[in-house]
């Protein structure tokens, strides 16, 4: 595999259970360097669950997740999170303009 086709993210057998039912099962998903992935689907399809599992905010029942060829359990959380971005539908922290948020830090 050439360097421009190197896998950035590879997921195998990701299974997430929330409550009493399994919310998500991904048999295999691979994202190559330079690719863009959009996740769409109806409410309850598992979009946010997938993103939370990838970002290590949910612990899956089973999974093999590799980032840049390394298993996630061999990468420090801080080092990993500095290399990814997670954007959920609902803004959790910023509910005003960027200018106001930054300005309010200094007041």
N, CA, C and O atoms as a Tinker XYZ file with bonds, in Angstrom:
   428  protein
     1  N      0.860000   -1.183000    0.000000    73     2
     2  CA     0.000000    0.000000    0.000000    64     1     3
     3  C      0.898000    1.236000    0.000000    63     2     4     5
     4  O      1.787000    1.354000    0.843000    81     3
     5  N      0.675000    2.150000   -0.930000    73     3     6
     6  CA     1.510000    3.349000   -1.010000    64     5     7
     7  C      1.147000    4.316000    0.100000    63     6     8     9
     8  O      0.095000    4.188000    0.726000    81     7
     9  N      2.032000    5.296000    0.345000    73     7    10
    10  CA     1.810000    6.205000    1.474000    64     9    11
    11  C      0.558000    7.043000    1.308000    63    10    12    13
    12  O     -0.067000    7.409000    2.304000    81    11
    13  N      0.162000    7.366000    0.042000    73    11    14
    14  CA    -1.053000    8.164000   -0.121000    64    13    15
    15  C     -2.312000    7.317000    0.040000    63    14    16    17
    16  O     -3.419000    7.856000    0.056000    81    15
    17  N     -2.158000    5.991000    0.159000    73    15    18
    18  CA    -3.293000    5.110000    0.398000    64    17    19
    19  C     -3.244000    4.497000    1.798000    63    18    20    21
    20  O     -4.006000    3.577000    2.095000    81    19
    21  N     -2.369000    4.990000    2.646000    73    19    22
    22  CA    -2.257000    4.448000    4.003000    64    21    23
    23  C     -3.568000    4.650000    4.758000    63    22    24    25
    24  O     -4.230000    5.679000    4.624000    81    23
    25  N     -3.928000    3.647000    5.553000    73    23    26
    26  CA    -5.156000    3.743000    6.335000    64    25    27
    27  C     -4.937000    4.652000    7.537000    63    26    28    29
    28  O     -4.011000    4.460000    8.325000    81    27
    29  N     -5.800000    5.633000    7.657000    73    27    30
    30  CA    -5.775000    6.531000    8.808000    64    29    31
    31  C     -6.583000    5.910000    9.937000    63    30    32    33
    32  O     -6.172000    5.941000   11.097000    81    31
    33  N     -7.723000    5.352000    9.594000    73    31    34
    34  CA    -8.617000    4.756000   10.587000    64    33    35
    35  C     -9.137000    3.439000   10.041000    63    34    36    37
    36  O     -9.595000    3.366000    8.901000    81    35
    37  N     -9.064000    2.400000   10.858000    73    35    38
    38  CA    -9.627000    1.106000   10.469000    64    37    39
    39  C    -10.390000    0.541000   11.664000    63    38    40    41
    40  O     -9.870000    0.451000   12.776000    81    39
    41  N    -11.630000    0.166000   11.399000    73    39    42
    42  CA   -12.507000   -0.365000   12.434000    64    41    43
    43  C    -12.960000   -1.753000   12.005000    63    42    44    45
    44  O    -13.395000   -1.951000   10.871000    81    43
    45  N    -12.854000   -2.712000   12.922000    73    43    46
    46  CA   -13.337000   -4.064000   12.669000    64    45    47
    47  C    -14.162000   -4.519000   13.873000    63    46    48    49
    48  O    -13.773000   -4.324000   15.025000    81    47
    49  N    -15.301000   -5.124000   13.578000    73    47    50
    50  CA   -16.157000   -5.731000   14.603000    64    49    51
    51  C    -16.463000   -4.788000   15.766000    63    50    52    53
    52  O    -16.357000   -5.172000   16.930000    81    51
    53  N    -16.839000   -3.569000   15.443000    73    51    54
    54  CA   -17.217000   -2.601000   16.473000    64    53    55
    55  C    -18.660000   -2.886000   16.874000    63    54    56    57
    56  O    -19.568000   -2.862000   16.043000    81    55
    57  N    -18.850000   -3.154000   18.148000    73    55    58
    58  CA   -20.185000   -3.446000   18.679000    64    57    59
    59  C    -20.365000   -2.638000   19.948000    63    58    60    61
    60  O    -19.615000   -2.795000   20.912000    81    59
    61  N    -21.374000   -1.765000   19.940000    73    59    62
    62  CA   -21.625000   -0.890000   21.087000    64    61    63
    63  C    -23.004000   -1.177000   21.637000    63    62    64    65
    64  O    -23.992000   -1.219000   20.903000    81    63
    65  N    -23.054000   -1.376000   22.954000    73    63    66
    66  CA   -24.317000   -1.593000   23.642000    64    65    67
    67  C    -24.556000   -0.415000   24.568000    63    66    68    69
    68  O    -23.691000   -0.050000   25.364000    81    67
    69  N    -25.723000    0.166000   24.458000    73    67    70
    70  CA   -26.136000    1.244000   25.358000    64    69    71
    71  C    -27.451000    0.805000   25.980000    63    70    72    73
    72  O    -28.447000    0.610000   25.285000    81    71
    73  N    -27.441000    0.654000   27.287000    73    71    74
    74  CA   -28.625000    0.127000   27.956000    64    73    75
    75  C    -28.723000   -1.364000   27.714000    63    74    76    77
    76  O    -27.721000   -2.074000   27.792000    81    75
    77  N    -29.924000   -1.847000   27.420000    73    75    78
    78  CA   -30.138000   -3.288000   27.255000    64    77    79
    79  C    -30.047000   -3.753000   25.813000    63    78    80    81
    80  O    -30.121000   -4.956000   25.559000    81    79
    81  N    -29.887000   -2.840000   24.853000    73    79    82
    82  CA   -29.850000   -3.284000   23.460000    64    81    83
    83  C    -28.567000   -2.822000   22.781000    63    82    84    85
    84  O    -27.933000   -1.852000   23.197000    81    83
    85  N    -28.207000   -3.539000   21.732000    73    83    86
    86  CA   -27.046000   -3.158000   20.948000    64    85    87
    87  C    -27.454000   -2.071000   19.974000    63    86    88    89
    88  O    -28.381000   -2.246000   19.183000    81    87
    89  N    -26.756000   -0.949000   20.034000    73    87    90
    90  CA   -27.096000    0.189000   19.206000    64    89    91
    91  C    -26.320000    0.245000   17.903000    63    90    92    93
    92  O    -26.737000    0.904000   16.951000    81    91
    93  N    -25.190000   -0.447000   17.863000    73    91    94
    94  CA   -24.340000   -0.265000   16.691000    64    93    95
    95  C    -23.485000   -1.498000   16.467000    63    94    96    97
    96  O    -22.926000   -2.066000   17.406000    81    95
    97  N    -23.393000   -1.903000   15.208000    73    95    98
    98  CA   -22.442000   -2.938000   14.829000    64    97    99
    99  C    -21.849000   -2.545000   13.486000    63    98   100   101
   100  O    -22.574000   -2.358000   12.508000    81    99
   101  N    -20.541000   -2.422000   13.443000    73    99   102
   102  CA   -19.804000   -2.121000   12.211000    64   101   103
   103  C    -18.861000   -3.287000   11.969000    63   102   104   105
   104  O    -17.946000   -3.515000   12.761000    81   103
   105  N    -19.067000   -4.022000   10.899000    73   103   106
   106  CA   -18.206000   -5.161000   10.602000    64   105   107
   107  C    -16.818000   -4.689000   10.171000    63   106   108   109
   108  O    -15.810000   -5.182000   10.675000    81   107
   109  N    -16.766000   -3.734000    9.239000    73   107   110
   110  CA   -15.475000   -3.216000    8.786000    64   109   111
   111  C    -15.671000   -1.841000    8.170000    63   110   112   113
   112  O    -16.571000   -1.633000    7.356000    81   111
   113  N    -14.827000   -0.915000    8.563000    73   111   114
   114  CA   -14.817000    0.436000    8.011000    64   113   115
   115  C    -13.372000    0.887000    7.955000    63   114   116   117
   116  O    -12.655000    0.816000    8.954000    81   115
   117  N    -12.941000    1.352000    6.789000    73   115   118
   118  CA   -11.569000    1.823000    6.635000    64   117   119
   119  C    -11.586000    3.182000    5.951000    63   118   120   121
   120  O    -12.331000    3.406000    4.997000    81   119
   121  N    -10.762000    4.071000    6.450000    73   119   122
   122  CA   -10.648000    5.414000    5.908000    64   121   123
   123  C     -9.196000    5.655000    5.529000    63   122   124   125
   124  O     -8.309000    5.624000    6.382000    81   123
   125  N     -8.958000    5.896000    4.239000    73   123   126
   126  CA    -7.596000    6.107000    3.754000    64   125   127
   127  C     -7.215000    7.576000    3.868000    63   126   128   129
   128  O     -8.079000    8.450000    3.943000    81   127
   129  N     -5.939000    7.832000    3.878000    73   127   130
   130  CA    -5.431000    9.197000    3.922000    64   129   131
   131  C     -5.996000    9.972000    2.737000    63   130   132   133
   132  O     -5.936000    9.513000    1.596000    81   131
   133  N     -6.542000   11.148000    3.021000    73   131   134
   134  CA    -7.106000   11.995000    1.980000    64   133   135
   135  C     -8.581000   11.780000    1.727000    63   134   136   137
   136  O     -9.207000   12.591000    1.045000    81   135
   137  N     -9.157000   10.713000    2.254000    73   135   138
   138  CA   -10.586000   10.462000    2.074000    64   137   139
   139  C    -11.393000   11.282000    3.069000    63   138   140   141
   140  O    -10.906000   11.645000    4.139000    81   139
   141  N    -12.638000   11.565000    2.696000    73   139   142
   142  CA   -13.577000   12.263000    3.573000    64   141   143
   143  C    -14.773000   11.341000    3.746000    63   142   144   145
   144  O    -15.261000   10.756000    2.779000    81   143
   145  N    -15.239000   11.216000    4.969000    73   143   146
   146  CA   -16.364000   10.347000    5.274000    64   145   147
   147  C    -17.492000   11.186000    5.856000    63   146   148   149
   148  O    -17.283000   11.935000    6.810000    81   147
   149  N    -18.677000   11.064000    5.289000    73   147   150
   150  CA   -19.869000   11.709000    5.836000    64   149   151
   151  C    -20.777000   10.606000    6.369000    63   150   152   153
   152  O    -20.994000    9.596000    5.700000    81   151
   153  N    -21.298000   10.801000    7.555000    73   151   154
   154  CA   -22.172000    9.805000    8.181000    64   153   155
   155  C    -23.569000   10.405000    8.250000    63   154   156   157
   156  O    -23.794000   11.401000    8.937000    81   155
   157  N    -24.506000    9.793000    7.533000    73   155   158
   158  CA   -25.879000   10.285000    7.517000    64   157   159
   159  C    -26.815000    9.124000    7.828000    63   158   160   161
   160  O    -26.476000    7.960000    7.616000    81   159
   161  N    -27.990000    9.459000    8.329000    73   159   162
   162  CA   -28.985000    8.439000    8.624000    64   161   163
   163  C    -30.055000    9.002000    9.530000    63   162   164   165
   164  O    -29.917000   10.107000   10.054000    81   163
   165  N    -31.119000    8.248000    9.715000    73   163   166
   166  CA   -32.220000    8.721000   10.560000    64   165   167
   167  C    -31.842000    8.701000   12.040000    63   166   168   169
   168  O    -30.829000    8.122000   12.431000    81   167
   169  N    -32.674000    9.340000   12.845000    73   167   170
   170  CA   -32.483000    9.311000   14.294000    64   169   171
   171  C    -32.427000    7.875000   14.778000    63   170   172   173
   172  O    -33.219000    7.032000   14.357000    81   171
   173  N    -31.479000    7.605000   15.672000    73   171   174
   174  CA   -31.362000    6.281000   16.247000    64   173   175
   175  C    -30.561000    5.297000   15.413000    63   174   176   177
   176  O    -30.452000    4.128000   15.783000    81   175
   177  N    -29.999000    5.741000   14.297000    73   175   178
   178  CA   -29.247000    4.831000   13.423000    64   177   179
   179  C    -27.863000    4.505000   13.964000    63   178   180   181
   180  O    -27.250000    3.526000   13.538000    81   179
   181  N    -27.355000    5.318000   14.907000    73   179   182
   182  CA   -26.051000    5.040000   15.500000    64   181   183
   183  C    -24.937000    5.984000   15.070000    63   182   184   185
   184  O    -23.763000    5.704000   15.310000    81   183
   185  N    -25.286000    7.087000   14.443000    73   183   186
   186  CA   -24.272000    8.040000   13.970000    64   185   187
   187  C    -23.453000    8.606000   15.128000    63   186   188   189
   188  O    -22.223000    8.543000   15.107000    81   187
   189  N    -24.110000    9.143000   16.114000    73   187   190
   190  CA   -23.398000    9.716000   17.269000    64   189   191
   191  C    -22.691000    8.624000   18.064000    63   190   192   193
   192  O    -21.593000    8.843000   18.575000    81   191
   193  N    -23.303000    7.463000   18.171000    73   191   194
   194  CA   -22.677000    6.352000   18.882000    64   193   195
   195  C    -21.363000    5.967000   18.211000    63   194   196   197
   196  O    -20.370000    5.722000   18.896000    81   195
   197  N    -21.347000    5.912000   16.876000    73   195   198
   198  CA   -20.118000    5.612000   16.141000    64   197   199
   199  C    -19.049000    6.660000   16.421000    63   198   200   201
   200  O    -17.903000    6.313000   16.709000    81   199
   201  N    -19.409000    7.931000   16.340000    73   199   202
   202  CA   -18.437000    8.995000   16.575000    64   201   203
   203  C    -17.914000    8.976000   18.012000    63   202   204   205
   204  O    -16.725000    9.194000   18.243000    81   203
   205  N    -18.788000    8.718000   18.962000    73   203   206
   206  CA   -18.357000    8.661000   20.362000    64   205   207
   207  C    -17.440000    7.470000   20.625000    63   206   208   209
   208  O    -16.515000    7.564000   21.433000    81   207
   209  N    -17.691000    6.356000   19.950000    73   207   210
   210  CA   -16.811000    5.187000   20.100000    64   209   211
   211  C    -15.451000    5.453000   19.467000    63   210   212   213
   212  O    -14.419000    5.098000   20.038000    81   211
   213  N    -15.443000    6.072000   18.299000    73   211   214
   214  CA   -14.180000    6.385000   17.623000    64   213   215
   215  C    -13.359000    7.364000   18.450000    63   214   216   217
   216  O    -12.132000    7.270000   18.486000    81   215
   217  N    -14.026000    8.303000   19.113000    73   215   218
   218  CA   -13.316000    9.316000   19.899000    64   217   219
   219  C    -12.986000    8.840000   21.314000    63   218   220   221
   220  O    -12.511000    9.626000   22.134000    81   219
   221  N    -13.229000    7.581000   21.601000    73   219   222
   222  CA   -12.932000    6.961000   22.895000    64   221   223
   223  C    -13.764000    7.533000   24.039000    63   222   224   225
   224  O    -13.323000    7.533000   25.188000    81   223
   225  N    -14.961000    8.017000   23.731000    73   223   226
   226  CA   -15.852000    8.519000   24.761000    64   225   227
   227  C    -16.897000    7.489000   25.153000    63   226   228   229
   228  O    -17.575000    7.644000   26.169000    81   227
   229  N    -17.030000    6.442000   24.357000    73   227   230
   230  CA   -17.868000    5.288000   24.680000    64   229   231
   231  C    -16.987000    4.054000   24.575000    63   230   232   233
   232  O    -16.168000    3.947000   23.663000    81   231
   233  N    -17.150000    3.137000   25.492000    73   231   234
   234  CA   -16.373000    1.899000   25.457000    64   233   235
   235  C    -17.215000    0.824000   24.779000    63   234   236   237
   236  O    -18.269000    0.446000   25.291000    81   235
   237  N    -16.754000    0.329000   23.627000    73   235   238
   238  CA   -17.522000   -0.708000   22.928000    64   237   239
   239  C    -17.438000   -2.062000   23.618000    63   238   240   241
   240  O    -16.498000   -2.335000   24.364000    81   239
   241  N    -18.444000   -2.912000   23.357000    73   239   242
   242  CA   -18.425000   -4.286000   23.846000    64   241   243
   243  C    -17.259000   -5.037000   23.206000    63   242   244   245
   244  O    -16.489000   -5.711000   23.890000    81   243
   245  N    -17.144000   -4.909000   21.891000    73   243   246
   246  CA   -16.032000   -5.508000   21.151000    64   245   247
   247  C    -15.587000   -4.525000   20.083000    63   246   248   249
   248  O    -16.392000   -3.745000   19.575000    81   247
   249  N    -14.319000   -4.563000   19.746000    73   247   250
   250  CA   -13.847000   -3.724000   18.647000    64   249   251
   251  C    -12.373000   -3.945000   18.399000    63   250   252   253
   252  O    -11.628000   -4.413000   19.259000    81   251
   253  N    -11.986000   -3.592000   17.199000    73   251   254
   254  CA   -10.595000   -3.445000   16.834000    64   253   255
   255  C    -10.531000   -2.134000   16.072000    63   254   256   257
   256  O    -10.913000   -2.063000   14.903000    81   255
   257  N    -10.050000   -1.102000   16.737000    73   255   258
   258  CA    -9.927000    0.213000   16.105000    64   257   259
   259  C     -8.453000    0.560000   16.046000    63   258   260   261
   260  O     -7.747000    0.535000   17.054000    81   259
   261  N     -8.000000    0.886000   14.835000    73   259   262
   262  CA    -6.602000    1.254000   14.632000    64   261   263
   263  C     -6.546000    2.660000   14.038000    63   262   264   265
   264  O     -7.317000    2.999000   13.139000    81   263
   265  N     -5.632000    3.463000   14.549000    73   263   266
   266  CA    -5.409000    4.819000   14.053000    64   265   267
   267  C     -3.960000    4.895000   13.579000    63   266   268   269
   268  O     -3.033000    4.665000   14.356000    81   267
   269  N     -3.775000    5.212000   12.325000    73   267   270
   270  CA    -2.438000    5.286000   11.720000    64   269   271
   271  C     -1.679000    3.972000   11.943000    63   270   272   273
   272  O     -0.472000    3.976000   12.186000    81   271
   273  N     -2.402000    2.854000   11.858000    73   271   274
   274  CA    -1.802000    1.542000   11.983000    64   273   275
   275  C     -1.609000    1.031000   13.397000    63   274   276   277
   276  O     -1.171000   -0.104000   13.587000    81   275
   277  N     -1.928000    1.846000   14.392000    73   275   278
   278  CA    -1.723000    1.443000   15.793000    64   277   279
   279  C     -3.066000    1.231000   16.491000    63   278   280   281
   280  O     -3.998000    2.008000   16.284000    81   279
   281  N     -3.170000    0.193000   17.311000    73   279   282
   282  CA    -4.400000   -0.007000   18.090000    64   281   283
   283  C     -4.629000    1.168000   19.050000    63   282   284   285
   284  O     -3.683000    1.703000   19.628000    81   283
   285  N     -5.884000    1.554000   19.208000    73   283   286
   286  CA    -6.192000    2.700000   20.078000    64   285   287
   287  C     -5.723000    2.499000   21.503000    63   286   288   289
   288  O     -5.353000    3.466000   22.170000    81   287
   289  N     -5.729000    1.258000   21.991000    73   287   290
   290  CA    -5.311000    1.048000   23.375000    64   289   291
   291  C     -3.804000    1.233000   23.564000    63   290   292   293
   292  O     -3.318000    1.191000   24.693000    81   291
   293  N     -3.067000    1.435000   22.482000    73   291   294
   294  CA    -1.635000    1.703000   22.582000    64   293   295
   295  C     -1.305000    3.179000   22.356000    63   294   296   297
   296  O     -0.135000    3.556000   22.285000    81   295
   297  N     -2.343000    4.009000   22.242000    73   295   298
   298  CA    -2.153000    5.445000   22.018000    64   297   299
   299  C     -2.742000    6.194000   23.203000    63   298   300   301
   300  O     -3.890000    5.960000   23.581000    81   299
   301  N     -1.957000    7.100000   23.793000    73   299   302
   302  CA    -2.478000    7.921000   24.897000    64   301   303
   303  C     -3.679000    8.728000   24.412000    63   302   304   305
   304  O     -3.682000    9.242000   23.294000    81   303
   305  N     -4.691000    8.835000   25.258000    73   303   306
   306  CA    -5.910000    9.553000   24.880000    64   305   307
   307  C     -5.603000   10.965000   24.391000    63   306   308   309
   308  O     -6.128000   11.386000   23.360000    81   307
   309  N     -4.771000   11.692000   25.106000    73   307   310
   310  CA    -4.468000   13.066000   24.729000    64   309   311
   311  C     -3.784000   13.133000   23.363000    63   310   312   313
   312  O     -4.125000   13.989000   22.546000    81   311
   313  N     -2.840000   12.255000   23.111000    73   311   314
   314  CA    -2.166000   12.242000   21.809000    64   313   315
   315  C     -3.155000   11.928000   20.687000    63   314   316   317
   316  O     -3.097000   12.528000   19.614000    81   315
   317  N     -4.049000   10.999000   20.940000    73   315   318
   318  CA    -5.049000   10.617000   19.944000    64   317   319
   319  C     -6.016000   11.767000   19.679000    63   318   320   321
   320  O     -6.278000   12.108000   18.526000    81   319
   321  N     -6.541000   12.359000   20.739000    73   319   322
   322  CA    -7.547000   13.418000   20.568000    64   321   323
   323  C     -6.981000   14.675000   19.932000    63   322   324   325
   324  O     -7.735000   15.473000   19.377000    81   323
   325  N     -5.690000   14.867000   20.000000    73   323   326
   326  CA    -5.061000   16.000000   19.308000    64   325   327
   327  C     -5.011000   15.797000   17.803000    63   326   328   329
   328  O     -4.710000   16.730000   17.059000    81   327
   329  N     -5.302000   14.593000   17.353000    73   327   330
   330  CA    -5.239000   14.276000   15.933000    64   329   331
   331  C     -6.601000   14.027000   15.293000    63   330   332   333
   332  O     -6.677000   13.739000   14.098000    81   331
   333  N     -7.672000   14.134000   16.067000    73   331   334
   334  CA    -9.005000   13.917000   15.524000    64   333   335
   335  C     -9.904000   15.098000   15.885000    63   334   336   337
   336  O     -9.557000   15.929000   16.724000    81   335
   337  N    -11.048000   15.153000   15.243000    73   335   338
   338  CA   -12.049000   16.167000   15.578000    64   337   339
   339  C    -13.409000   15.480000   15.627000    63   338   340   341
   340  O    -13.687000   14.588000   14.826000    81   339
   341  N    -14.240000   15.887000   16.549000    73   339   342
   342  CA   -15.580000   15.342000   16.709000    64   341   343
   343  C    -16.556000   16.501000   16.715000    63   342   344   345
   344  O    -16.449000   17.413000   17.535000    81   343
   345  N    -17.508000   16.461000   15.797000    73   343   346
   346  CA   -18.517000   17.515000   15.723000    64   345   347
   347  C    -19.883000   16.858000   15.789000    63   346   348   349
   348  O    -20.283000   16.135000   14.876000    81   347
   349  N    -20.595000   17.115000   16.878000    73   347   350
   350  CA   -21.942000   16.577000   17.031000    64   349   351
   351  C    -22.959000   17.608000   16.558000    63   350   352   353
   352  O    -22.632000   18.782000   16.386000    81   351
   353  N    -24.174000   17.168000   16.353000    73   351   354
   354  CA   -25.224000   18.025000   15.826000    64   353   355
   355  C    -25.557000   19.182000   16.768000    63   354   356   357
   356  O    -25.780000   20.303000   16.311000    81   355
   357  N    -25.592000   18.929000   18.055000    73   355   358
   358  CA   -25.936000   19.947000   19.033000    64   357   359
   359  C    -24.675000   20.612000   19.573000    63   358   360   361
   360  O    -23.775000   19.914000   20.040000    81   359
   361  N    -24.584000   21.944000   19.524000    73   359   362
   362  CA   -23.419000   22.607000   20.115000    64   361   363
   363  C    -23.484000   22.503000   21.634000    63   362   364   365
   364  O    -24.463000   22.932000   22.245000    81   363
   365  N    -22.457000   21.942000   22.238000    73   363   366
   366  CA   -22.489000   21.704000   23.677000    64   365   367
   367  C    -21.817000   22.818000   24.475000    63   366   368   369
   368  O    -22.205000   23.076000   25.615000    81   367
   369  N    -20.826000   23.474000   23.900000    73   367   370
   370  CA   -20.062000   24.451000   24.660000    64   369   371
   371  C    -20.320000   25.888000   24.228000    63   370   372   373
   372  O    -20.516000   26.768000   25.066000    81   371
   373  N    -20.321000   26.118000   22.948000    73   371   374
   374  CA   -20.441000   27.492000   22.454000    64   373   375
   375  C    -21.872000   27.753000   22.007000    63   374   376   377
   376  O    -22.359000   27.124000   21.068000    81   375
   377  N    -22.547000   28.684000   22.682000    73   375   378
   378  CA   -23.909000   28.997000   22.279000    64   377   379
   379  C    -24.055000   30.457000   21.862000    63   378   380   381
   380  O    -25.170000   30.960000   21.721000    81   379
   381  N    -22.929000   31.132000   21.666000    73   379   382
   382  CA   -22.935000   32.509000   21.168000    64   381   383
   383  C    -21.875000   32.611000   20.075000    63   382   384   385
   384  O    -21.413000   31.596000   19.552000    81   383
   385  N    -21.498000   33.825000   19.737000    73   383   386
   386  CA   -20.489000   34.001000   18.694000    64   385   387
   387  C    -19.100000   33.655000   19.231000    63   386   388   389
   388  O    -18.871000   33.666000   20.440000    81   387
   389  N    -18.185000   33.352000   18.322000    73   387   390
   390  CA   -16.808000   33.064000   18.707000    64   389   391
   391  C    -16.201000   34.295000   19.369000    63   390   392   393
   392  O    -15.481000   34.169000   20.359000    81   391
   393  N    -16.481000   35.490000   18.834000    73   391   394
   394  CA   -15.955000   36.725000   19.415000    64   393   395
   395  C    -16.375000   36.848000   20.887000    63   394   396   397
   396  O    -15.540000   37.134000   21.746000    81   395
   397  N    -17.672000   36.630000   21.182000    73   395   398
   398  CA   -18.161000   36.746000   22.547000    64   397   399
   399  C    -17.518000   35.712000   23.452000    63   398   400   401
   400  O    -17.126000   36.031000   24.574000    81   399
   401  N    -17.403000   34.466000   22.976000    73   399   402
   402  CA   -16.805000   33.414000   23.795000    64   401   403
   403  C    -15.362000   33.759000   24.162000    63   402   404   405
   404  O    -14.965000   33.605000   25.317000    81   403
   405  N    -14.582000   34.219000   23.199000    73   403   406
   406  CA   -13.191000   34.564000   23.471000    64   405   407
   407  C    -13.114000   35.812000   24.358000    63   406   408   409
   408  O    -12.333000   35.845000   25.308000    81   407
   409  N    -13.908000   36.823000   24.058000    73   407   410
   410  CA   -13.898000   38.054000   24.830000    64   409   411
   411  C    -14.285000   37.795000   26.290000    63   410   412   413
   412  O    -13.726000   38.411000   27.197000    81   411
   413  N    -15.242000   36.883000   26.519000    73   411   414
   414  CA   -15.711000   36.621000   27.871000    64   413   415
   415  C    -14.629000   35.977000   28.744000    63   414   416   417
   416  O    -14.703000   36.061000   29.970000    81   415
   417  N    -13.638000   35.343000   28.140000    73   415   418
   418  CA   -12.550000   34.754000   28.901000    64   417   419
   419  C    -11.702000   35.814000   29.585000    63   418   420   421
   420  O    -11.081000   35.540000   30.612000    81   419
   421  N    -11.666000   37.016000   29.031000    73   419   422
   422  CA   -10.777000   38.064000   29.536000    64   421   423
   423  C    -11.488000   39.091000   30.414000    63   422   424   425
   424  O    -10.853000   40.020000   30.913000    81   423
   425  N    -12.772000   38.940000   30.606000    73   423   426
   426  CA   -13.531000   39.887000   31.404000    64   425   427
   427  C    -13.689000   39.382000   32.810000    63   426   428
   428  O    -14.306000   40.050000   33.640000    81   427
